[in-house]
Amino acid sequence: MTPFGEKMRELRAHKNVSQAIMARALDVSPAYVSALEHGKRGKPSFSFIQKVIQYFDLIWDDAEEIWDLAQISSPRVTIDTAGLSEQATRVSNRLAQKISYLSSEELEVILSVLENE
């Protein structure tokens, strides 16, 4: 699941609407909504994000949160370490190898380091 997909599912549950109802209102297929929620589709388009914001009638701060979550919701990430240190390349490769084995707590530690730039 992606951060955007999780938030969209949360908003949909709060509004008590099915994927099919939401999909119809946003003029997309239920399969697309499902794929977004389950992290099977990449970052949504700008126009789709705008439709979601309008559909849920989000105020400025919530709309900004949705936009930010969409920007970090690519389920297939490539890290280009060309020109960076050997250490950066090693970290990137180790993370790629081990990410599926890390616990929620370990992921939270890594995330807090990365987000406290």
Contacts in CASP RR format, 6 or more apart in sequence:
PFRMAT RR
TARGET T0000
AUTHOR 0000-0000-0000
METHOD contacts of the structure
MODEL  1
MTPFGEKMRELRAHKNVSQAIMARALDVSPAYVSALEHGKRGKPSFSFIQ
KVIQYFDLIWDDAEEIWDLAQISSPRVTIDTAGLSEQATRVSNRLAQKIS
YLSSEELEVILSVLENE
1 9 0 8 1.000
1 37 0 8 1.000
1 38 0 8 1.000
1 39 0 8 1.000
2 36 0 8 1.000
2 39 0 8 1.000
2 42 0 8 1.000
2 69 0 8 1.000
2 73 0 8 1.000
2 74 0 8 1.000
2 75 0 8 1.000
3 69 0 8 1.000
3 72 0 8 1.000
3 73 0 8 1.000
4 36 0 8 1.000
4 43 0 8 1.000
4 44 0 8 1.000
4 66 0 8 1.000
4 69 0 8 1.000
4 70 0 8 1.000
4 72 0 8 1.000
4 73 0 8 1.000
5 36 0 8 1.000
5 37 0 8 1.000
5 38 0 8 1.000
5 39 0 8 1.000
5 69 0 8 1.000
5 73 0 8 1.000
6 37 0 8 1.000
7 65 0 8 1.000
7 66 0 8 1.000
7 69 0 8 1.000
8 33 0 8 1.000
8 36 0 8 1.000
8 37 0 8 1.000
8 52 0 8 1.000
9 37 0 8 1.000
11 52 0 8 1.000
11 56 0 8 1.000
12 18 0 8 1.000
12 19 0 8 1.000
12 22 0 8 1.000
15 56 0 8 1.000
19 30 0 8 1.000
19 33 0 8 1.000
19 34 0 8 1.000
19 37 0 8 1.000
20 30 0 8 1.000
22 33 0 8 1.000
22 55 0 8 1.000
23 29 0 8 1.000
23 30 0 8 1.000
23 32 0 8 1.000
23 33 0 8 1.000
25 55 0 8 1.000
26 33 0 8 1.000
26 48 0 8 1.000
26 51 0 8 1.000
26 52 0 8 1.000
26 55 0 8 1.000
27 51 0 8 1.000
28 48 0 8 1.000
32 41 0 8 1.000
34 40 0 8 1.000
35 41 0 8 1.000
36 42 0 8 1.000
36 44 0 8 1.000
39 73 0 8 1.000
39 75 0 8 1.000
40 75 0 8 1.000
41 75 0 8 1.000
42 73 0 8 1.000
42 74 0 8 1.000
42 75 0 8 1.000
42 76 0 8 1.000
43 70 0 8 1.000
43 71 0 8 1.000
43 73 0 8 1.000
43 74 0 8 1.000
44 52 0 8 1.000
44 70 0 8 1.000
44 73 0 8 1.000
49 66 0 8 1.000
49 67 0 8 1.000
49 70 0 8 1.000
52 66 0 8 1.000
53 62 0 8 1.000
53 63 0 8 1.000
53 66 0 8 1.000
53 67 0 8 1.000
56 62 0 8 1.000
58 66 0 8 1.000
79 92 0 8 1.000
79 96 0 8 1.000
81 88 0 8 1.000
81 89 0 8 1.000
81 92 0 8 1.000
95 110 0 8 1.000
99 107 0 8 1.000
102 110 0 8 1.000
END
